[in-house]
Amino acid sequence: MPATSGTRSAPGRAWIGGDPETTRRLRLFALPFAGGNAASFGEWPARLPGSIAFSPVHLPGRERRIMEPAIDDAQALIAQLVPAIAPWLDRPYALFGHSMGAMLAYELAQALQHRGLPGPELVIISGHGAPNLPRRFPVISHLADAEFLAAVMELGGLPAVLLEEPELLALVLPALRADFKLCETYDWRPRPALACPILAIGGRSDPIAGLPELQSWQAMTSQTLTCEMFDGNHFFIHHAMPAVVALIARAIAERLRDPSCARGPTASELRIS
C-alpha cells in the first residue's frame, strides 16, 4: 500500500533525489560513503533499467545542502531521514549503501521495520562488515586538518586533486570529518533481524571488508544472504561500477520476479567482475 499520496513533502525533497512522481515500478535509494554525496552515483541512473527509479540520499553539509551542518551521529541522522523518506515508500524499493552508507542503510531498514513502515525488498551492503563486528579502522576524526586528511588519503577515500583546491577543501572538510566521527561513534545494539534478503558486495583486496566480513551479515537478516566479490580495494565500486549496477539490477529482478528490472552485463562488465 502507498505510504502517502500526492506531492512529496518539502523535507523529503531536501533529503531524497530523483523524480518523486515517477511511474517506474521500483525505487533504488543509495546512501553515500564517508565524504561522498549524491554525485558519487552520477552514472548509475543511465545504467539502470527503465523500471527502476534511482533516488540518491542527500545528506546535510554537502552539495545542495552545503549550508546545513553535517550530522555526526548515526541515530540522529536516521531520526531525521525516516520521516523524510517515508512519503517515498509508495512502491517496492531497495536500499544500497557503501561503507558508511552500508551501515546507514541497515539502520534505516531497522528503523522503518520498527515503526511498521513499508520495508525494503532488498538491502544491498557494500564494503562493510556486519555492524556487530569490532571496528577495523583507526579513529581519526579528532586529528588536526593535515593529519586527518593524510589519514583519509591513506584509506583512499579522497581524490588527490582536492588537496590542490583549498577553497573547495574547506567546504567539504566539515562534512568529511562529521562522517568519520559518525562511523567512529556508531554503537550497534541487538534488534530483530531484518525481514528482507541482503546482498553483500566487496572488493577482493579490501582490507576492511573482505569475504568473511560480508558473510557476517547473515546474522542481520532472517532471509537469505548473497555475497559477491569484485576486483579492487575498498573503493572497488568506482572502477567496477558498470558490473556493480548490473548485479544490483539482476538481484532486484530476481527478488521481484520481474525481468523488466534486469539488465544483462556487457562483455566489458563481465571482465571487471
N, C-alpha and C positions, 0 to 999 in steps of 0.2 A: 504494500500500500504506500502511496506517496506520503512523505513526511509533511509536506506542505504543498500548497498550490499557489500559483501567481508568481509575480516577480520576486526574485531573491532579495533579501534584506540588504541594506547598506553595509552592516558589519560583515555579512557573508561575502559581499563583493570585495571588501578590503582584503580578506583572507584567501579567497579562492579565485583562481584564474580560470579562463575558458568561458564558454558560452553557457549561461545559466538556463537558457530556454531551448537547448539543443534537442533535436528529435532522435539523436543517436541512442542506441539501446542501453549502453553501459557507460559508466564513468570510471576513469582511472585517475585517482588522486596521487600525487607524488610529493613526498616531503624531502627537502634537501639535506645534504651532508653539512657538517660544521663549516661555516664560511660560504656555503653555497646559497643559491637563490633560485627563483623560478627559471631564470635564463639558463641555468645549468642543464635544463632539459630542452633546450631550444630546438633540437632537431627531432624530438620524439613525436610531436603531433603528425608530422608529414609521413612518418614511418608506421604509424598505427593504422589498422583497417578502419574503414569508414563507419563501422558500427560502434567504435569506441571513442567517446569524448574525453579529451585529455584536460585535466584540471590540476595544475601545479598549485601548491600551497605557498602563499606569500607570507613569510614571517616578518614581524616588525623589525625595523632597523636596517632594511636593505631595499634597493630598487624603489618602487613606488611608495614604500613605507619608510624611506630613509630618515625622515624626520621624527619617527617614533622611536622611543627607547627599546632596544633589544631586550628580550626576556631571557634571563639566565637561570631559570628554574623550570624543570620539566613539568611539574604538576601545575604550576601557574600558567604555563603555555597551553597545556591541554585543557585547563578550565576555561580558557578563552576560545580555544579552537572548536570545542564541542558545539556550543550554540551557534557559532558561525557556519559550521559545515552542515549542521542538521537540516536546514532547508534544501540542501543539495542532494539529500539521500532519497530522491524520488524515483529511483530505478536501481537495478543491480549495480554494484560498484566493487572495485578492488582498491587496495591501498598499497603503494610502493614507497619504500624509503631506503636510502643508502647511508650506512654508518650511523651518524646521529639520527638521520631521518628514519632508519630502521627501528630504532628504539622508540621514536615518536609515533611511528605507525602502529607499533604494538600497543603503546599506551593509549593511543586514540581508539583502537579497536576495543581495548578493555573498557575504556570509559563509555563508549557507545553501548557496549553489551551490558554494562552495569546499569545504565539509565533506560534500558529497554528500547533503545532506538534501533533502526534497521542496521544490521551488521554487515560487514563486507562478505562478498562471495569468496574472496581470496586475499590473503596478506602476503606481499612479496617482500622478503627481507634481503638486503644486500650488504655485504661487508660488515657483518656484526654477529657476534655470538649471542646466545640466549641471555636475557638480562639478569639471570641469577648467577651467571659466571663471574669470577673475580675480574676486575678491570685489568686490561692488558696494555694500557697506555699511560705515559707519565703525566703527572699533574703539572701543568704549565701555565694555567690562566693567570696566576699571580705574578708571573715574571715581568720584568721591565720590558718595554716595547721591543727593543733589539733582541733580547734573549727569547722573548715569546715568539717573534716572527721567525727566528732561526730554528726554533723547535718545530714550528708549524711547517716550515720549508723542508725539514728533515723527514717529516711524515708524508710529504708530497701533496699537501692539500692547499697549496697556494701557488699561483702562477708566478714565475720569477720576474716577469715583466712588471708585475705590480709594484715591486720594490723600486722601480725606476720612476714611479708616478707618485710622489709624496702626497699630493693633494687627494688623489683617489684613495691611496692607502689610509689616509686619515679618516676618510669617510667609512671605509669598510672595517677598520680595526675594532671599533666598539662592538659591532655585531659578532665579529670573529671571536673576540675574547669572551663575549657572553655565551656563545655556542660551546666553547670549550669548558667554561665553568658549568654550564648546564649538564654536560656529559660527566664531568668530574664529580658533581654533587648528586647525580641521579641515584636514587635509592629504591631498588626494586622491593616489592612486597608481594607475598603469595596471594593469588586470587584464583578463581576458577579458570580452567583452561579455555582458550578461545574456541568458539563453536564453528570455526571455518578452517579449511586447509591452509597450510603455509608452504610457500615456495621460497627456499633459501638459496641465494646465489653468491658466489665468491670468486676471488682470484686465486689461482694456484700458487702464486708467490706472495700472497698477503700474509705478513707476519702477525696480524691482529686477528683475522677471522679466516682460518683455514677450514678444511672439511670437518674436523671434529667439532669446531665451534658452530658450524652451520647445523650439524646433526643434533646439537644440543637443543635446538628449537622444538624437537618432538615433545618435550615436556611442557611446552607452552600451548599446545593445541590438543583437543580431543579427536581431531580429524587427522588426515594424512599429512606427512611432511615429505616434500620432494627437494632434493639438493642437486644443484648443477654448478659445475666449476668452469671458469674461463681462464685463458692465459692472461697473465698480468698480475699486478700488485694490488694494493688496497683500492686504487682508483682505476681498476680494470674497466669500469663502466664507461670510461671515456673512449678508449680505443676499441672496445668490444661493443660499443653502443648499438650498432645495427643488429648484431646477434642477440643482445640482451632484450631489445624491444621485440624482436621476432619471437623469442622464447616466451616472453610475457603474454603476447597476443595468443600464442598457441595454448598456454596454460589457462587463460581466460576462456578460450573457445571450448576446451575440454571440460572445464568446470560447468559452463552453461550449456554444454552440448549444442553449441551454436557455431557452425562452420563460418558464418559471416564475421566472427570475431578473430579469425585466424588469418595469418599471412605467412606463407612459407618463406624460409630464408633463401637468399640468393647464394650463388656459388661462393662469392667473396665472404659472405657472413659465415658460411659453413667452415671456411678456412680459419676464421677467427675463434670460433667456439670450441 
